[in-house]
Amino acid sequence: MLEDMSNKSLNILFVASWYPSTSAPNEGSYVQEQARLLLNGGHKVTVIHPYMLGNFIDNAFKKSIISRVVDEGLDEIRVGVAPLLPGFRVLSYKRCFRVVLKTLESMGISVEAFDIIHSHSALLGGYIGQQLANRHNLPLVHTEHTSGFIFNPEQFSYLELKAVNSMYLQANAILFVSSFAQNRISALFHGLANNSFKVIPNPVASMFYEQPFLPTAIPVKFLMVGDFIPVKNHALLFKVWVKFQQEQNDVQLILVGRGLTHETLANDYTGIDLERITIFEQLSRTEMVEVMRESHVVLSTSEVETFGLSIAEAQALGKPVVVTNSGGIRDIIEEDTGIITELTYDAFLDGLRFMMKHYVAFDPIHIRSKAYRFNQTNVLIQWDNVYTQILNL
């Protein structure tokens, strides 16, 4: 258990847009880890995960799905609601809020008993958090993780952006996980007071800092973590890898993420050596630590990252990285801990070549020391400072 860093134990309500479930154990796992970090830091934490049950056509006649689990002191409530009408998502958010209210009432949970509400990601965690804060006159802290505001803001309707802007204006503090995320996301909205902004990174779990280093060797195993979705830009990685594997006979590529198969690779990338590629659809946190620990270099070809948690975790393990300039990672990587390249074939290939040539110059002890600023204790202190300033404790 972490040392209690707070002056006063608070009763905190987390409202999270994404949160782990049985069907998606890694979705929003960082929010669950943050809730448990606060719990272990001496606070009482309840989590509400409001979510929509897919699209209107498939779920129009479904009843709400509600569950509650208390896991080692962490109270987790999930509220899944069917959307009302296609194309009118804000109406569905309002319906979800009503269901959340009824759920809390049926469970005997008094919102007034909380000291503060901390929401995560605007839609719809931030929306529900704001409505609860309004209804019960509670302070609101919001952490924005939504990379879609940066790489595809057109996906959000005018009414959604208006609702987000309203929530930002009301929040007592708006936390961003990187300077890049703060600058890009705040520019999308209007009338925000900069004094409510603060950059607090996602914390890296202590297990990543506790692993012993493996003996330095010629880099063989290269790891990339991320679901097979367009913003992760796997296509660039695979195009480069076809050439890189020809130049380096022994290199292996390990992929962790959903939506990718060897068959897809064989069909889309002529000449790629499937025998040197391992794919894990999902790994537990313990398994992830071990796979990352046994890798030599961690990669990212993302177009946009608000932070880049897997890269910070790699640095905590002392691993050098080769990444594209996706934004948030600039708060993580320094010249002596990894390589940042442009989003082009030639630049990323040159980054891999440079890493092969200079791998031994990247000292794992030094890399880990630079990553200690992301450890849980440091981040917990920053959250506690935000809470105590708002509450005048």
Buried (B, 14 or more C-beta within 10 A) or exposed (E): EBEEBBEEEBEBBBBBBBBBBEEEBBBBBBBBBBBBBBBBBBBBBBBBBBBBBEEBEEBEEEEBEBEBEEEEEBBBBBBBBBBBEEEBBBEBBBBBBEBBBEBBEEEEBEBEEBBBBBBBBBBBBBBBBBBBBEEBEBBBBBBBBBBBBBBEEEEBEEEBBEBBBBBBBBBBBBBBBBBBBBBBBBEBBEEBEEEBBBBBBBBBBEBBBEBEBBEEEEBEBBBBBBBBEEBBBBEBBBBBBEBBBEEBEEBBBBBBBBEBEEEBBEEEBEEBBEEBBBBBBBBEBEEBBBBBBEBBBBBBBBBBBBBBBBBBBBBBBBBBBBBBBBBBBBBBBEEEBBBBBEBEEEBBBBBBBEBBEEBEEBBBEEBBEBBEEBBBBBBBEBBBBBBBEBEEE
